Amino acid sequence: MGSAGSHRDLLRFATAGSVDDGKSTLVGRLLYDTKSVLADQIEAVQRASVDKGLSTPDLSLLVDGLRAEREQGITIDVAYRYFGTPTREFVLADTPGHVQYTRNTVTGASTAELGVLLVDARNGIVEQTRRHATVLAMLRVPRLVLAINKIDLVGYDEETLRAIEKEFTGLARSLGFADDAVQTIPVSALVGDNVVERSEHTPWYDGPTLLGHLESVPVVGPEVAKPFRMPVQYVIRPRTEELHDYRGYAGQIAAGTVAPGDTVVVLPEGRETTVTHVDTADGPLDEGTAGRSVTIRLADDIDISRGDMLVAADAQPAVTSEIDATLCWLSDKPLRPNARLLLKHGTRTTQVMVGAPESRIDTDTLTEVEADALSLNDIGRVTVRTADPLPVDEYADIRATGSFLLIDPPTGNTLAAGLVGTPLALSPAE
């Protein structure tokens, strides 16, 4: 293992797949084979497996932690697992496979740099595979792994697996994924083939194991190379005698980089100023990058509060009160035309009116069809009118500032995840 002081990259990835494709077993296998579970957890799984009459440990028990999940044999909620190897650290969002919980896939994939999509080698590409691939593409997850699971149950047949790979490659291309962004890996989560150790049963496969790919795939997020964006979360004014002149604006950098001397604009007001310091709890930085929480000090005394956004002066987002958006509807309560809701964008919350749906995506045909409402798990296009102007980017350009949530005012429940613009270029249905 690396030394305590060594720096390892962090990869955030999400798993998705249909019910019974073996997702929980695959995640359990990764944790088990990388020795990322405690001895008492392994012993508990072994005892439970014996009680169930199994000759091998049921590794899905390592991740199906909710009682309802164990009783029903399905994954219900998104679970985040943390593990590491000497090469890299990982945050895994284990998302449900049941169609009822497709909305949870949106949650898990929203911050992922890679998606692992499972299919059962016996069933191939199914409707839920298409639905999950569409969600991953729409959320601009940059890379995919197609993990063809249960290859032992088709006799490790190369022809069967190549046919599934060919079909999925066509699907991925239609969703905008480049060929080099998709890696197909034949695995058996139950036996362990090509998960952590290479399998002798697939001599025709010369690609990486799943863990090998996870350790080697690039992790530099595309947001680092984008123009600077930082929603202001808090204004820091210490009331101490030695720091009575200190005024800093704290937040997490959503995109790009910032350094002393940079010219920035405060939105939505539009005032321009210069960065003088980039502070952290550990001391000042020469440069802050996307994902880093910092406190920025400015040359001018400007009225800035929570909800404002600091942006690069030479590459500003649009400031608008009318947003053309794609919604992933997450609630059992359907969207009604001209609904008055709350919208949360960055650190700002404002009132909005959502127009009638213009269309929705048919995940079977990957085309747009007419729609007069959006129900649970639907993905559709709408126009959102905001009470306050918001600085927004196209989601296809910057994920963090091109996304928002719609909230039900009476309950505070999240109704939808919104993406500014049209992240998928789909054809209308004939």
HELIX and SHEET records of a PDB file:
HELIX    1   1 LYS A   23  ASP A   33  1                                  11    
HELIX    2   2 ALA A   39  ASP A   51  1                                  13    
HELIX    3   3 LEU A   59  LEU A   62  5                                   4    
HELIX    4   4 ARG A   67  GLN A   72  1                                   6    
HELIX    5   5 VAL A   99  TYR A  101  5                                   3    
HELIX    6   6 THR A  102  ALA A  109  1                                   8    
HELIX    7   7 GLU A  127  MET A  138  1                                  12    
HELIX    8   8 ILE A  151  VAL A  154  5                                   4    
HELIX    9   9 GLU A  158  SER A  174  1                                  17    
HELIX   10  10 ASP A  179  ALA A  181  5                                   3    
HELIX   11  11 LEU A  210  SER A  216  1                                   7    
HELIX   12  12 PRO A  222  ALA A  225  5                                   4    
SHEET    1   A 6 ALA A  79  GLY A  84  0                                        
SHEET    2   A 6 ARG A  88  ASP A  94 -1                                        
SHEET    3   A 6 ASP A   9  GLY A  17  1                                        
SHEET    4   A 6 LEU A 114  ASP A 120  1                                        
SHEET    5   A 6 LEU A 144  ASN A 149  1                                        
SHEET    6   A 6 VAL A 182  PRO A 186  1                                        
SHEET    1   B 5 ARG A 229  PRO A 231  0                                        
SHEET    2   B 5 MET A 309  ALA A 312 -1                                        
SHEET    3   B 5 THR A 263  LEU A 267 -1                                        
SHEET    4   B 5 ARG A 271  THR A 280 -1                                        
SHEET    5   B 5 GLY A 283  PRO A 284 -1                                        
SHEET    1   C 7 ARG A 229  PRO A 231  0                                        
SHEET    2   C 7 MET A 309  ALA A 312 -1                                        
SHEET    3   C 7 THR A 263  LEU A 267 -1                                        
SHEET    4   C 7 ARG A 271  THR A 280 -1                                        
SHEET    5   C 7 SER A 293  LEU A 298 -1                                        
SHEET    6   C 7 GLY A 248  GLN A 252 -1                                        
SHEET    7   C 7 TYR A 234  ILE A 236 -1                                        
SHEET    1   D 2 THR A 257  VAL A 258  0                                        
SHEET    2   D 2 GLY A 288  THR A 289 -1                                        
SHEET    1   E 9 SER A 427  PRO A 428  0                                        
SHEET    2   E 9 THR A 367  VAL A 369  1                                        
SHEET    3   E 9 SER A 359  ASP A 362 -1                                        
SHEET    4   E 9 ILE A 379  VAL A 392 -1                                        
SHEET    5   E 9 ALA A 318  TRP A 329 -1                                        
SHEET    6   E 9 THR A 414  VAL A 420 -1                                        
SHEET    7   E 9 SER A 403  ILE A 407 -1                                        
SHEET    8   E 9 ALA A 339  HIS A 345 -1                                        
SHEET    9   E 9 ARG A 348  VAL A 354 -1                                        
END                                                                             
